[in-house]
Amino acid sequence: MKKTDLEKNKGLKIANSLKQAAAARGGIPAAAPRLDRREQRRLDQEQGLVPFACKLDGTLVKRLQALAADHPGGMTGLLNEVLAGALPPEPGQA
């Protein structure tokens, strides 16, 4: 093992012990376990979600972020709701 790897591991151990000590004192709560990207992608695909990137005006993004903070579905739920309401109905649907 390289010296840099040893130092990196040492730093990780120190950071981890600081997190545990803070959590034991009631300071910073321990982070909830997060899904890795592969698992999150699989869950998104099961729900029919498709990543969609676009460029928006900065003021519009700030407004969306402010609204998404209070929306139960977060940014994704808010955008689904807004876009579904703004688009015309599909042909054949009443």
C-alpha positions as CSV (number, residue, x, y, z in Angstrom):
1,M,0.0,0.0,0.0
2,K,1.3,3.4,-0.9
3,K,2.0,6.1,1.7
4,T,-0.6,8.3,0.2
5,D,-3.2,5.5,0.6
6,L,-2.2,5.1,4.2
7,E,-2.6,8.8,4.8
8,K,-5.9,8.9,3.1
9,N,-7.2,6.0,5.2
10,K,-5.9,7.7,8.3
11,G,-7.9,10.9,7.4
12,L,-11.0,8.9,6.7
13,K,-10.8,7.2,10.1
14,I,-10.4,10.6,11.8
15,A,-13.3,12.1,9.9
16,N,-15.5,9.1,10.8
17,S,-14.6,9.2,14.4
18,L,-15.5,12.9,14.5
19,K,-18.9,12.2,12.9
20,Q,-19.6,9.5,15.5
21,A,-18.5,11.7,18.4
22,A,-20.7,14.5,17.2
23,A,-23.7,12.2,16.8
24,A,-23.1,10.7,20.3
25,R,-23.2,14.3,21.7
26,G,-26.5,15.0,19.9
27,G,-24.8,17.3,17.4
28,I,-25.0,16.6,13.8
29,P,-27.4,13.7,13.1
30,A,-26.1,10.7,11.3
31,A,-26.9,10.9,7.6
32,A,-29.6,8.6,6.2
33,P,-28.3,5.9,4.0
34,R,-28.3,6.9,0.4
35,L,-28.8,4.6,-2.5
36,D,-25.9,4.3,-4.9
37,R,-26.4,5.6,-8.4
38,R,-27.0,2.2,-10.0
39,E,-29.8,1.4,-7.5
40,Q,-31.3,4.8,-7.8
41,R,-31.3,4.5,-11.7
42,R,-33.0,1.1,-11.4
43,L,-35.7,2.5,-9.1
44,D,-36.3,5.5,-11.5
45,Q,-36.6,3.2,-14.5
46,E,-39.2,1.1,-12.6
47,Q,-41.2,4.3,-12.1
48,G,-40.9,5.2,-15.8
49,L,-38.7,8.2,-15.0
50,V,-36.4,9.4,-17.8
51,P,-33.6,11.9,-17.2
52,F,-34.2,15.1,-19.2
53,A,-31.7,18.0,-19.2
54,C,-32.3,21.4,-20.5
55,K,-31.1,25.0,-20.0
56,L,-33.3,27.4,-18.1
57,D,-33.1,31.1,-17.2
58,G,-31.5,31.6,-13.8
59,T,-34.5,33.6,-12.3
60,L,-36.9,30.8,-13.4
61,V,-34.7,28.2,-11.8
62,K,-34.7,30.2,-8.5
63,R,-38.5,30.4,-8.6
64,L,-38.8,26.7,-9.3
65,Q,-36.4,25.8,-6.5
66,A,-38.4,28.0,-4.1
67,L,-41.6,26.2,-5.1
68,A,-40.0,22.8,-5.1
69,A,-38.9,23.3,-1.4
70,D,-42.6,23.1,-0.3
71,H,-43.8,20.6,-2.9
72,P,-44.2,17.0,-1.6
73,G,-42.7,15.6,-4.8
74,G,-39.7,17.9,-4.8
75,M,-38.4,19.3,-8.0
76,T,-39.4,16.3,-10.1
77,G,-42.9,16.3,-8.8
78,L,-43.3,20.0,-9.3
79,L,-42.0,19.9,-12.9
80,N,-44.3,17.0,-13.7
81,E,-47.2,18.9,-12.4
82,V,-46.4,22.2,-14.2
83,L,-45.5,20.6,-17.5
84,A,-48.6,18.3,-17.5
85,G,-50.8,21.4,-16.9
86,A,-49.1,23.5,-19.5
87,L,-49.1,20.9,-22.4
88,P,-52.2,20.3,-24.5
89,P,-53.9,16.9,-24.1
90,E,-52.6,14.1,-26.2
91,P,-54.7,13.3,-29.3
92,G,-57.3,10.7,-28.6
93,Q,-57.6,11.6,-24.9
94,A,-60.4,13.6,-23.5
